[in-house]
Amino acid sequence: MVTFLGLEGHPTERPIIVLTHKEAAILRWGSVKPKNAYRPGSAIRREVARRAFKRLQKSCSFGVHIGGRVGFNHPAYSKHFSFILGNPLMEPPGDERFISLPSAYLSLEHKSALPMKRLWDIAAVGTSARYKRWPEFFHTTVELLRRRESLKVLAVMLPADRQQQVANLKLFQAIVPERLQPNFAFINLLPLWPEKGLPNIVLRELLAQCKVFALFSEMEWTSKVLVEALGSGCRTVTNKVIKHKAGLALPPVASDRFDPIQFTEGNELGALEDALDSFSDSYSRRAARVNRERFSFENGIQKFRRRYAEITGVEAGALDTADLHLRLDSHVRSPLWPDRVRPPASGTSDVLTAWDWQVLGNQPLDKIRQLCSPET
């Protein structure tokens, strides 16, 4: 989705537009993947997108947010973009336009106090995608319950549709013996558009009631839920061999005690036991304080302002910073067509079709400024 950062009536010299890396790919390939670049439909999309981009470049400054692991030859690194936002591990050598600031680090500040007692010992939250490794999580927690019978487990699954919702329930019932099912709080929730996933305020309330957060994924980009778990004072456990290491490139802190415990596949059980044994109320409060500072929203915005001025030679002026952790990744409804009845099948609002780009390209500058206004 197109993210407008400049606000109307403020001294930003040019409105700032941030594309996703998928939208940037359309400008070169006419498709998200290069293998589809020579298809007839891709050629049409590419031409429409380029015309819209060229028209808007006359009056707007363009940046790009890289939300996934891509090669340095990806169109997101094109010289046409004034700046690039992304995970530190995505920074190409010698490219001074890069700002190490992925969307996951731009969630709003944690302001709620931590609870005196946590309800669940272990939690996992994620979509139903296979790479999340839900079967492995259920198998591991069942084995752990055989050793520690009083443990309470929270499992929040977010299926894409009702068919997947039924499949999730069958998976849970097939792996978790009936006598152990009362130890689980199993939430099998269809997420509601326009936010993809759980709203942060709900996620934080849940994670603040958990001692250990487990991320069993074999693949992640920059995990928002991991950031939320760290800020909630959870002891965290993650897969050491996540294929896309960007998921673990966290800003450094003074002590690695506040970083996730990493496991290799097959050693999940030991990692969970270590996390449980090392958790305490005092640890939770220190970890939450350290990690909330690590992912400070205000620090992130100030970093963007400073680097943007260094890169472009222009002050950013006032910025519309609401929900940037969702907007930069296209996880909310696009301001270009907020009344679209059906959301895209992907659950994101990337500008990918020729029609989408035509709508964007036909926006006059005053319309873009209106879209940038605080009321929009």
C-alpha positions in Angstrom: 0.0 0.0 0.0 1.1 3.5 -0.5 2.1 5.2 2.8 1.8 9.0 2.9 4.0 10.5 5.5 3.9 14.3 4.8 1.0 16.3 6.4 -0.9 19.0 4.7 -0.2 22.5 6.1 3.2 21.7 7.4 6.6 22.6 6.0 7.5 19.3 4.3 8.9 20.4 1.0 7.5 17.5 -0.9 4.9 14.9 0.2 6.7 11.6 1.1 5.4 8.4 -0.4 6.7 5.0 0.8 6.1 1.9 -1.3 6.5 -1.7 -0.2 9.2 -3.9 -1.8 6.4 -5.7 -3.7 5.1 -2.5 -5.2 8.7 -1.5 -6.2 8.9 -4.8 -8.0 6.0 -3.9 -10.2 8.0 -0.9 -11.6 10.6 -3.2 -13.0 9.0 -6.6 -13.6 5.3 -5.8 -13.7 5.0 -8.6 -11.1 6.2 -9.4 -7.6 8.5 -12.2 -9.1 11.0 -11.7 -11.9 10.0 -15.0 -13.5 6.7 -13.5 -14.5 8.2 -10.4 -16.1 7.6 -11.5 -19.6 4.0 -12.3 -19.3 1.6 -10.0 -21.3 -0.2 -8.9 -18.2 3.1 -8.0 -16.5 4.1 -5.7 -19.4 0.8 -3.8 -19.0 1.1 -3.4 -15.3 4.8 -2.3 -15.6 3.9 0.4 -18.1 1.0 1.8 -16.1 3.0 1.7 -12.9 6.0 3.5 -14.5 3.8 6.3 -15.9 2.1 6.8 -12.5 5.4 6.8 -10.7 7.0 9.2 -13.2 4.1 11.6 -12.9 4.2 11.6 -9.1 7.9 12.0 -8.9 7.6 15.5 -10.2 5.9 16.6 -6.9 6.6 13.8 -4.4 9.6 12.1 -2.7 9.6 8.3 -2.9 11.0 5.8 -0.5 10.6 2.1 -0.1 10.1 -0.3 2.8 11.6 -3.8 2.5 9.5 -6.1 4.6 11.0 -9.4 3.4 14.4 -10.9 2.6 15.3 -9.9 -1.0 18.5 -9.9 -2.9 20.5 -6.7 -3.4 19.5 -6.7 -7.1 15.9 -6.4 -6.2 14.0 -3.3 -7.6 13.5 -2.0 -4.0 17.2 -1.0 -4.2 16.6 1.1 -7.3 18.3 4.5 -7.6 14.8 6.0 -8.2 14.0 5.8 -4.4 15.3 8.6 -2.2 15.6 6.3 0.9 15.2 2.7 1.9 13.7 1.4 5.1 14.4 -2.1 6.3 16.0 -4.6 8.7 19.7 -4.0 9.4 20.6 -7.3 7.7 19.1 -6.0 4.4 21.5 -3.1 4.1 23.6 -3.3 0.9 27.3 -2.4 1.1 28.0 1.2 0.4 24.3 2.4 -0.1 23.9 5.4 2.1 20.2 5.7 1.4 19.5 2.8 3.8 17.7 3.5 7.1 17.8 0.5 9.5 14.2 0.8 10.6 11.7 -2.0 9.8 8.0 -1.5 10.4 8.1 -3.8 13.4 10.2 -1.3 15.3 7.6 1.4 14.9 4.8 0.2 17.1 3.4 2.6 19.6 5.0 2.8 23.0 4.1 0.3 25.7 2.4 2.3 28.5 0.6 -0.3 30.5 2.0 -1.7 33.7 3.0 -5.3 33.9 0.6 -7.7 35.8 1.6 -9.0 39.2 1.0 -12.6 38.1 1.0 -14.3 34.7 -1.8 -16.7 33.7 0.0 -18.8 31.1 3.5 -20.4 31.2 4.0 -20.6 27.4 2.4 -18.8 24.5 2.6 -18.9 20.7 0.8 -16.6 18.3 0.7 -16.8 14.5 -1.1 -17.5 11.3 -1.8 -21.0 10.2 1.0 -21.0 7.6 3.0 -24.2 7.5 6.3 -22.4 8.1 5.0 -21.4 11.6 5.5 -25.0 12.6 2.4 -25.4 14.7 2.6 -29.2 14.8 6.1 -29.0 16.3 4.9 -26.5 18.9 2.0 -28.7 20.0 4.2 -31.9 20.1 6.8 -30.1 22.2 4.3 -28.6 24.7 2.6 -32.0 25.1 6.0 -33.6 25.9 6.7 -30.7 28.3 3.3 -31.2 30.0 4.2 -34.8 30.7 7.2 -33.5 32.7 5.4 -30.5 34.2 1.8 -31.3 34.5 0.6 -28.0 35.9 1.8 -25.8 33.0 -0.7 -23.6 31.2 -0.3 -23.0 27.4 -1.8 -20.3 25.2 -2.1 -21.0 21.5 -3.5 -18.2 19.3 -3.9 -19.3 15.7 -5.1 -16.9 12.9 -6.5 -18.9 10.0 -7.0 -17.3 6.6 -10.6 -18.6 6.3 -13.2 -20.9 7.9 -11.9 -24.0 6.1 -8.5 -23.4 7.6 -10.1 -22.7 11.0 -11.7 -26.2 11.0 -8.3 -27.7 9.9 -6.6 -25.9 12.9 -9.0 -27.4 15.4 -8.5 -30.9 13.9 -4.7 -30.4 14.1 -5.0 -29.4 17.8 -7.3 -32.3 18.7 -5.1 -34.8 16.8 -1.8 -33.9 18.5 -2.9 -32.9 22.0 -4.4 -35.8 24.1 -7.9 -35.1 25.4 -6.7 -35.3 29.0 -4.2 -32.5 28.4 -6.4 -30.2 26.4 -7.7 -28.4 29.6 -4.1 -27.2 30.0 -4.4 -25.2 26.7 -6.2 -22.0 26.0 -6.7 -22.6 22.3 -7.9 -19.5 20.4 -8.7 -20.2 16.8 -9.6 -16.7 15.6 -10.5 -15.4 12.1 -8.7 -12.0 11.9 -10.8 -9.1 10.9 -9.9 -6.7 8.1 -8.5 -4.0 7.9 -5.7 -5.1 10.3 -3.9 -8.2 9.3 -3.5 -10.2 12.5 -4.4 -9.2 16.0 -4.5 -5.5 16.9 -1.5 -4.6 19.0 -3.5 -3.6 22.1 -5.1 -7.1 22.2 -1.8 -8.8 21.5 -0.1 -6.9 24.3 -2.7 -7.7 26.8 -2.4 -11.4 26.0 1.4 -11.5 26.0 1.6 -9.6 29.3 -0.1 -12.6 30.9 2.5 -15.0 29.6 5.9 -16.0 31.0 7.5 -17.5 27.8 6.8 -16.7 24.2 7.8 -19.3 21.6 8.5 -18.5 18.0 8.9 -21.9 16.3 8.9 -20.5 12.7 11.3 -21.7 10.1 11.0 -18.4 8.2 10.3 -14.9 9.4 10.8 -11.4 8.1 11.0 -8.9 11.0 8.5 -10.4 13.5 6.1 -7.9 15.0 4.9 -10.4 17.6 8.4 -11.1 18.7 8.9 -7.4 19.3 5.7 -7.2 21.2 6.6 -10.2 23.4 10.0 -8.7 24.3 8.3 -5.4 25.2 5.8 -7.3 27.4 8.6 -8.8 29.5 8.3 -12.3 28.2 11.2 -14.7 28.1 11.4 -15.5 24.4 12.4 -18.7 22.5 13.2 -18.6 18.8 14.4 -21.0 16.1 18.1 -20.4 15.5 18.0 -21.6 11.9 15.2 -19.2 10.7 15.9 -19.1 7.0 15.5 -15.4 6.8 17.8 -14.1 9.6 16.2 -10.7 9.4 13.7 -12.0 11.9 16.4 -12.1 14.5 18.4 -8.9 13.7 17.4 -7.0 16.8 19.0 -3.7 18.0 21.8 -4.5 20.5 21.4 -4.1 24.2 23.8 -4.2 27.1 23.0 -7.8 28.0 22.1 -10.8 25.9 19.9 -12.0 28.8 17.2 -9.9 27.2 17.5 -11.5 23.8 15.7 -14.7 22.7 17.0 -18.1 23.7 17.7 -19.8 20.4 17.2 -23.5 19.6 18.1 -25.8 16.8 15.3 -27.9 15.4 14.9 -31.0 17.6 16.0 -29.1 20.8 12.9 -27.1 21.3 12.0 -28.9 24.5 15.3 -27.9 26.3 15.0 -24.3 25.2 11.5 -24.0 26.6 12.6 -25.5 29.9 15.6 -23.1 30.1 13.2 -20.2 29.4 10.8 -21.3 32.1 13.5 -21.9 34.7 15.1 -18.5 34.0 11.8 -16.5 34.2 11.0 -14.5 37.3 8.9 -11.4 38.1 12.1 -9.3 38.5 13.5 -10.6 35.2 10.2 -9.7 33.5 10.3 -6.1 34.7 13.9 -5.5 33.8 13.4 -7.2 30.4 10.3 -5.1 29.7 12.1 -1.9 30.6 15.2 -2.7 28.4 13.2 -3.9 25.4 10.7 -1.0 25.5 13.6 1.4 25.3 15.2 -0.8 22.6 12.0 -0.5 20.4 11.1 3.1 21.5 8.6 4.5 18.9 9.9 8.1 19.5 13.5 7.0 19.0 12.5 5.3 15.8 10.8 8.4 14.4 13.7 10.6 15.4 16.1 8.2 13.7 14.0 8.5 10.5 14.0 12.3 10.7 17.7 12.5 11.2 18.6 10.0 8.5 16.1 11.4 6.0 17.6 14.9 6.4 21.1 13.4 6.0 20.1 11.6 2.8 17.9 14.1 1.1 19.2 17.4 2.5 15.6 18.3 3.4 13.9 18.3 6.8 11.0 15.9 6.9 8.7 18.4 8.7 5.5 17.0 10.3 4.8 13.3 9.8 1.7 11.2 9.9 3.0 8.4 12.2 -0.2 6.6 13.1 -0.1 2.8 12.7 3.2 2.9 10.8 4.0 -0.7 12.0 1.0 -1.8 9.9 0.9 0.8 7.1 4.5 0.3 5.9 3.8 -3.4 5.4 0.4 -2.9 3.8 -1.4 -4.6 6.7 -4.2 -2.0 6.8 -6.7 -0.7 4.3 -5.2 1.6 1.7 -6.2 5.3 1.8 -6.6 5.3 -2.0 -9.7 3.1 -1.9 -10.9 2.7 1.7 -14.4 1.6 0.7 -13.3 -1.4 -1.3 -15.7 -4.1 -0.3 -13.4 -7.1 -0.6 -9.8 -7.0 0.6 -7.1 -8.5 -1.6 -6.7 -12.3 -1.2 -3.3 -11.8 0.3 -4.7 -9.9 3.3 -2.6 -6.9 2.4 -3.3 -3.8 0.3 -0.2 -3.6 -1.9 -0.7 -1.5 -5.1 -0.1 -4.4 -7.5 -2.6 -4.3 -10.3 -2.7 -1.9 -13.3 -6.0 -0.5 -12.0 -4.5 0.2 -8.6 -1.5 2.1 -10.2 -3.9 4.0 -12.5 -5.9 5.2 -9.5 -2.6 6.3 -7.8 -1.2 8.0 -10.9 -4.4 9.9 -11.5 -4.3 11.6 -8.1 -3.5 15.3 -8.5 -1.1 16.8 -5.9 -3.9 18.4 -3.9 -5.6 15.0 -3.6 -2.4 13.5 -2.3 -2.1 16.3 0.2 -5.6 15.6 1.3 -4.7 12.0 1.8 -1.8 13.1 3.9 -4.0 15.1 6.2 -4.4 14.1 9.9 -8.2 13.6 9.4 -7.7 11.0 6.7 
